[in-house]
Amino acid sequence: MPPPDAPGWVRGAVGFLLDHCPPEVREYAVVTRHPVVLATVAARYATGQQSSAVALLRDARADLGDLVDPPTIAAVLEACEREVRRTRQLVRQVELVAAALQGRRFAPEL
């Protein structure tokens, strides 16, 4: 994503945020018309995804232990760990976009 002051940045940020919301969010003009509102909605969805991934990782063995074989449990746990990492990164990305939409600027780290 280009820097926040680049031409078209807000449009790109809105696209990024919409890509990380359920499709139904596009139906709410008040959300899509106001990028800061959209960022708040996207943050809630991203946080919810992360919470669900953590809960599944925590409970998968107990929930599925009698239903599938051990190699499947191991594969599920591995997938859950990847999803926890992905959603953690997504939450951070959405937070940074939201902060930039609110006018916060960050200096590049060396």
Buried (B, 14 or more C-beta within 10 A) or exposed (E): EEEBEEEEBEEBBBEBBBEBBEEEBEEEEEBBEBBEBBBBBBBEBBBEBBEBBBEBBEEBEEEBEEEEEEEEBEEBBEBBEEBBEEBBEBBEBBBBBBBBBEEEEEEEEE
